[in-house]
Amino acid sequence: MNGYRAELLSLPHDPREAGDAARIHHPDGLLVVEDGLIVAAGPFEAVAPRFPGLAVQHFPGKLIVPGFVDTHTHYPQIDRIASYGHQLLDWLEQHIFPAEAAFSAPLHARDVADGFLEELLRNGTTTALVFATVHEGSVDALFEAALAREMRIISGKVLMDLGPEELRDADGHGRAETEALIARWRGRGRLGYAITPRFALTSSDAQLQMAGELMAVHPDALLHTHLAENLAEVAAVAQRFGDSPDYLGVYERFGLVGPRSVFAHCIHLEPAALARMATARAGASLCPTSNLFLGSGLFDLARLDAAGVRVGFGTDVGAGTSFSMLATLREAYKVCQLRSCALDPFRALHLATAGGAAILGLGDRIGALEPGMEADFLVLDPATTPLLARRTAGKGLAERLFALQMLGDDRAIHATYVAGRLAHGGPAV
């Protein structure tokens, strides 16, 4: 059993709905962890006497928050991050498909998986929903690396029977390999499986139908794909699926829209589609750094909120330009400003933690600092750079949190703990 003393902040509920009651804040708090779970969290003076002799690591001036939850990213694209030029469809052809073809080599997949997960931890991300490639071994490599780190990673083999020949499922292989991966990895560590059609244009109708059948027979799996990211993509989907009412309707036709569905981007959706998403309780992963980098468009958080769509944030590496959830929240704030929609720092942190956990179906296990939950947490340093130190000195919680989101990066992550174990950084203060 170990204790961690610092300022504690957790936002298990959306501040839009719960107001200040959403915020659990202890200026001098104590987090008690045993066997990977949170045993207690509260004011130091109230909690410490309950645990005589407890070894306590003290982080004066620092802030403990839940680990970040990345609801959409691509591990095979790490080596193509910051690749110049082109919008989505051309960028895929020029940069991404050639990079993903290399994952037919198991050693390459293992090397990239290790590097990818270390970047997540360095940036304070403890849970992620991750695209692999069409290769079965790409999922094995990621899951093996995540299992060794005790990370909560959800991933799956990409289903793709249209597109480049070297990244195309042969007849029947997509289903057989997906079933084999689920059988091999189900129940191991903190791993989860996602049925992963890349997007509507890269799967035949038969494969999309098969994905729906897999969702039906595997009730513990998520559905992870892309939706309405780019105008050219939306137009191509409309041309191919002319009898569907809209892009979401394509996925609905094949049984792919429900409470276990996570759709990345959701920029170019009409009100009727958003209303159906909300009714289905499907989740939207908003990816601002990717959307800006590829010129895809600006998500409309106010419209998603008005429709009742559940949302989280994704880095979407490699179109996304940073592994940092702080950087992602920074760009999300700017997008909201352009949309005349204020994103306050408390709601931003909620969506990057408990909100993201909820759309992954993990809201009862991660995303908050509450007894019984898994002990994934971060120690944030609001004085990690001279500028941050100047900006946050003597300021209240809201200003310090906002400054961390606007000015912070991986340097602000003093330490990352996964299942109660130090996974990045160090306890020295």
C-alpha positions in Angstrom: 0.0 0.0 0.0 1.3 3.4 -0.9 0.2 7.0 -0.5 0.6 10.0 -2.7 0.2 13.5 -1.3 -0.5 16.5 -3.5 -3.4 18.6 -4.7 -6.0 16.2 -6.0 -8.4 17.0 -8.8 -10.9 14.6 -10.4 -14.0 15.4 -12.6 -16.1 12.2 -12.8 -19.1 14.1 -14.0 -19.6 16.6 -16.9 -19.5 20.2 -15.4 -22.2 21.2 -17.9 -24.6 19.0 -16.1 -23.3 18.9 -12.5 -21.6 22.4 -12.2 -19.2 22.7 -9.4 -20.5 19.4 -8.0 -18.7 17.7 -10.8 -15.4 18.7 -9.3 -13.7 16.7 -6.6 -10.9 18.9 -5.3 -8.6 18.6 -2.3 -5.9 21.3 -2.1 -3.9 19.1 0.3 -5.0 15.6 -0.6 -3.9 12.0 -0.1 -4.4 9.2 -2.7 -4.0 5.7 -1.2 -3.3 2.8 -3.6 -3.1 -0.9 -3.1 -2.8 -3.8 -5.6 -3.4 -1.4 -8.5 -6.6 0.1 -7.1 -7.5 3.3 -5.3 -8.3 2.5 -1.7 -9.0 6.1 -0.5 -8.8 9.7 -1.8 -9.5 12.8 0.2 -8.1 15.6 2.4 -4.7 14.5 3.9 -5.8 15.4 7.4 -8.8 13.1 7.1 -7.4 10.2 5.2 -3.9 9.8 6.7 -5.0 8.8 10.2 -6.9 5.9 8.7 -3.6 4.4 7.4 -1.0 4.5 10.2 2.5 3.7 9.0 1.6 4.4 5.4 4.6 5.2 3.1 3.7 8.6 1.5 5.3 10.2 -1.4 4.8 14.0 -1.2 4.6 16.2 -4.3 4.3 19.8 -2.9 3.1 22.3 -5.5 2.0 19.6 -7.9 -1.4 18.3 -9.0 -2.6 14.7 -9.2 -5.3 14.0 -11.8 -6.6 10.8 -13.5 -4.6 9.4 -16.4 -5.5 10.8 -19.8 -7.8 8.7 -22.1 -7.0 8.9 -25.8 -10.1 7.8 -27.7 -8.6 7.7 -31.2 -5.0 7.2 -32.4 -3.0 5.1 -34.8 0.2 3.4 -33.6 1.5 2.4 -37.1 1.6 6.1 -38.1 4.1 7.3 -35.5 6.9 7.4 -38.1 4.8 9.5 -40.5 3.8 12.1 -38.0 4.3 15.6 -39.4 4.4 14.5 -43.0 4.0 17.4 -45.3 1.2 18.2 -47.7 -2.1 16.9 -48.9 -5.6 16.4 -47.4 -6.9 13.1 -46.1 -7.3 10.8 -49.1 -4.1 11.9 -50.8 -2.2 11.9 -47.5 -3.3 8.3 -46.9 -2.1 7.2 -50.3 1.2 9.0 -50.2 2.3 8.6 -46.6 0.2 6.2 -44.5 -0.5 3.2 -46.7 3.2 2.7 -47.5 4.1 3.0 -43.8 1.4 0.5 -42.8 2.6 -2.1 -45.4 5.8 -2.4 -43.4 3.9 -4.0 -40.5 3.9 -7.4 -42.3 7.3 -7.7 -40.5 6.8 -8.7 -36.9 10.1 -7.2 -35.7 9.1 -3.8 -37.1 5.7 -4.0 -35.5 7.2 -4.8 -32.1 9.7 -1.9 -32.3 7.0 0.6 -33.3 4.6 -0.6 -30.6 7.3 -0.2 -27.9 8.1 3.3 -29.1 4.4 4.3 -29.4 3.4 3.2 -25.9 6.4 4.9 -24.3 5.3 8.1 -26.0 1.8 7.7 -24.6 3.2 7.2 -21.1 5.6 10.2 -21.4 2.6 12.3 -22.3 0.4 11.0 -19.4 -1.9 8.8 -21.5 -2.7 5.6 -19.6 -5.6 4.3 -21.8 -6.0 4.5 -25.5 -8.3 3.2 -28.3 -5.7 2.4 -31.0 -5.8 1.5 -34.7 -3.3 -1.2 -35.7 -3.0 -2.3 -39.4 -4.6 -5.0 -41.5 -1.8 -7.4 -40.3 -2.8 -9.8 -37.5 0.7 -9.5 -36.1 0.4 -5.7 -35.7 -2.3 -6.3 -33.0 -0.2 -9.1 -31.4 2.8 -6.7 -31.1 0.8 -3.9 -29.6 -1.0 -6.1 -27.1 2.2 -7.8 -26.1 3.8 -4.4 -25.4 0.7 -3.1 -23.5 0.5 -6.3 -21.4 4.1 -5.9 -20.3 3.3 -2.3 -19.2 -0.1 -3.1 -17.6 -1.7 -0.5 -19.8 -5.4 -0.4 -20.7 -5.2 -0.6 -24.5 -8.1 -1.4 -26.9 -7.2 -2.2 -30.4 -8.0 -4.6 -33.3 -7.0 -5.7 -36.7 -8.0 -3.3 -39.4 -10.7 -4.7 -41.7 -10.0 -3.5 -45.2 -10.7 -5.5 -48.4 -10.6 -2.5 -50.7 -7.7 -0.2 -51.3 -4.0 -1.0 -51.9 -3.3 -4.6 -52.7 -0.6 -4.9 -50.0 -3.1 -3.8 -47.3 -6.1 -5.8 -48.5 -7.8 -8.6 -46.7 -8.0 -11.7 -48.7 -11.4 -13.4 -48.9 -12.5 -14.5 -45.5 -9.2 -13.6 -43.8 -10.6 -10.6 -42.1 -13.1 -12.5 -40.1 -10.9 -15.5 -39.4 -8.0 -13.3 -38.2 -10.3 -11.1 -36.0 -11.8 -14.2 -34.4 -8.3 -15.6 -33.7 -7.1 -12.4 -32.1 -10.2 -12.1 -29.9 -9.7 -15.7 -28.7 -6.0 -15.1 -28.1 -6.3 -11.9 -26.2 -9.7 -11.8 -24.5 -9.4 -11.5 -20.8 -5.7 -10.9 -20.7 -4.4 -8.0 -18.5 -6.2 -4.8 -19.1 -6.7 -5.3 -22.9 -9.8 -4.8 -24.9 -10.7 -5.6 -28.5 -12.2 -3.3 -31.1 -13.8 -4.4 -34.4 -12.0 -2.0 -36.8 -13.2 -1.4 -40.3 -11.0 1.5 -41.5 -13.8 3.5 -42.9 -16.7 2.9 -45.2 -14.7 3.4 -48.4 -12.1 0.7 -47.7 -14.5 -2.1 -47.0 -16.9 -3.9 -49.3 -20.5 -4.2 -48.4 -19.9 -7.9 -47.5 -17.1 -6.9 -45.1 -19.1 -4.2 -43.4 -21.9 -6.8 -43.0 -19.3 -9.2 -41.5 -18.2 -6.5 -39.1 -21.7 -6.1 -37.9 -22.0 -9.8 -37.4 -18.8 -9.8 -35.3 -20.2 -7.0 -33.1 -23.3 -9.1 -32.5 -21.5 -12.2 -31.4 -18.8 -10.4 -29.3 -20.7 -8.1 -26.9 -17.6 -7.1 -25.1 -16.0 -5.6 -28.2 -16.0 -2.0 -29.3 -16.6 -0.7 -32.9 -13.8 1.7 -33.9 -13.8 3.6 -37.2 -13.9 7.0 -38.9 -16.9 9.1 -39.8 -17.3 12.4 -41.7 -13.7 13.6 -41.4 -13.1 15.3 -44.7 -15.4 16.8 -47.4 -13.8 14.8 -50.2 -14.3 11.6 -48.1 -17.9 12.5 -47.4 -18.6 13.1 -51.1 -17.0 9.8 -52.1 -19.1 7.9 -49.5 -22.3 9.6 -50.8 -21.4 8.6 -54.3 -20.8 5.0 -53.5 -23.7 4.6 -51.0 -26.3 6.7 -52.8 -29.2 5.0 -51.2 -28.1 5.8 -47.6 -29.6 9.0 -46.0 -26.1 10.1 -44.9 -22.7 8.8 -43.9 -23.9 7.5 -40.5 -26.6 5.7 -42.3 -24.0 3.5 -44.1 -22.8 2.2 -40.7 -26.4 1.9 -39.4 -27.3 -0.4 -42.4 -24.7 -2.9 -41.2 -25.5 -2.8 -37.5 -22.4 -0.8 -36.6 -24.0 2.1 -34.6 -24.7 1.6 -30.9 -23.4 2.3 -27.4 -20.2 0.4 -28.1 -19.4 2.4 -31.3 -16.6 5.1 -31.3 -16.5 7.3 -34.4 -13.5 9.4 -35.0 -13.9 13.1 -36.1 -17.7 13.5 -36.8 -17.1 17.0 -38.3 -19.4 17.0 -41.3 -22.6 15.5 -39.9 -26.1 17.0 -40.4 -28.4 17.4 -37.4 -30.5 14.3 -38.2 -27.3 12.1 -38.1 -26.2 13.7 -34.8 -29.7 13.0 -33.3 -29.5 9.3 -34.3 -26.0 9.1 -32.9 -27.3 10.4 -29.6 -30.2 8.0 -29.6 -27.9 5.1 -30.2 -25.5 6.4 -27.5 -22.6 6.1 -29.9 -19.4 8.1 -29.0 -17.6 10.8 -31.0 -13.8 11.2 -30.7 -12.8 14.8 -31.5 -9.3 15.2 -33.0 -8.4 18.8 -33.3 -4.7 18.6 -34.1 -5.4 16.1 -36.9 -8.3 18.1 -38.4 -6.3 21.3 -38.5 -3.2 19.6 -39.9 -5.1 18.0 -42.8 -7.4 20.9 -43.3 -10.4 18.6 -42.7 -12.6 21.1 -40.8 -13.6 22.3 -37.3 -15.7 20.1 -35.0 -18.7 21.7 -33.6 -18.8 20.9 -29.9 -21.9 23.0 -29.2 -23.8 21.2 -31.9 -22.7 17.8 -30.6 -23.7 18.9 -27.1 -27.1 20.2 -28.2 -27.8 16.8 -29.9 -26.7 14.9 -26.8 -23.8 13.1 -28.5 -21.2 11.7 -26.0 -17.7 12.9 -26.8 -14.1 12.4 -25.9 -10.8 13.6 -27.3 -8.3 11.8 -29.6 -4.7 12.7 -30.6 -5.1 10.8 -34.0 -1.4 10.4 -34.4 0.0 10.5 -37.1 -2.3 13.1 -38.8 -2.5 14.5 -35.3 0.7 16.4 -34.5 1.2 15.6 -30.8 0.9 12.7 -28.4 0.1 15.3 -25.7 -3.5 15.5 -24.5 -2.6 18.9 -23.1 -1.7 20.0 -26.6 -4.9 18.4 -27.9 -7.0 20.3 -25.3 -5.2 23.5 -26.4 -6.2 23.1 -30.0 -9.7 22.0 -29.0 -10.0 25.3 -27.1 -9.0 27.2 -30.2 -11.4 25.4 -32.4 -14.2 26.1 -29.9 -13.2 29.8 -30.0 -13.6 29.8 -33.7 -17.0 28.3 -33.3 -17.9 30.9 -30.6 -18.1 28.1 -28.0 -16.2 28.3 -24.7 -14.4 25.2 -23.5 -13.6 25.8 -19.9 -10.6 24.0 -18.4 -12.6 21.8 -16.0 -14.8 20.4 -18.8 -11.8 19.9 -21.0 -10.1 17.8 -18.3 -13.4 15.9 -17.8 -13.5 15.0 -21.5 -9.9 14.0 -21.5 -10.4 11.6 -18.5 -13.9 10.4 -17.4 -15.6 11.6 -20.5 -13.3 9.6 -22.7 -13.5 6.6 -20.4 -17.3 6.7 -20.7 -17.4 6.4 -24.5 -15.0 3.5 -24.2 -17.4 1.7 -21.8 -14.8 2.1 -19.0 -16.4 4.8 -16.9 -16.7 2.4 -13.9 -13.0 1.5 -13.9 -10.9 4.5 -15.0 -11.1 8.3 -15.4 -11.6 9.4 -11.8 -9.8 9.3 -8.5 -12.4 7.3 -6.5 -12.1 4.3 -4.2 -12.4 1.0 -6.1 -11.2 2.5 -9.4 -8.0 1.5 -11.2 -5.0 3.6 -10.0 -4.1 5.3 -13.3 -3.1 8.8 -12.4 -0.7 11.6 -13.3 1.4 14.1 -11.3 1.2 17.4 -13.1 3.8 20.1 -12.5 2.4 23.7 -13.1 5.9 25.1 -12.7 7.7 22.8 -15.1 8.9 25.6 -17.4 9.9 29.2 -16.4 6.9 30.6 -18.3 4.4 28.2 -16.7 5.9 28.9 -13.3 5.4 32.7 -13.8 1.9 32.2 -15.1 0.7 29.9 -12.4 2.4 31.4 -9.3 -0.1 32.3 -6.7 -3.1 31.6 -9.0 -6.3 29.7 -8.3 -7.0 26.2 -9.5 -8.9 27.3 -12.7 -6.1 29.5 -13.9 -3.4 27.0 -13.2 -5.3 24.2 -14.9 -6.0 26.5 -17.9 -2.4 27.6 -18.1 -1.3 23.9 -18.1 -3.6 23.2 -21.0 -2.5 26.2 -23.0 1.2 26.1 -22.3 1.9 22.6 -21.1 3.3 19.6 -22.9 5.1 16.3 -22.0 7.4 18.3 -19.7 4.4 19.0 -17.4 3.9 15.3 -16.8 6.1 14.9 -13.7 5.1 11.2 -13.3 2.7 8.7 -14.9 1.3 5.8 -12.8 -0.4 2.8 -14.4 -2.3 0.4 -12.1 -0.5 2.0 -9.1 2.9 1.5 -10.7 5.3 4.2 -11.7 5.5 3.9 -15.5 7.1 7.2 -16.5 9.1 9.9 -14.7 10.2 9.8 -11.1 9.0 10.6 -7.7 11.8 13.0 -6.9 10.6 16.6 -6.3 
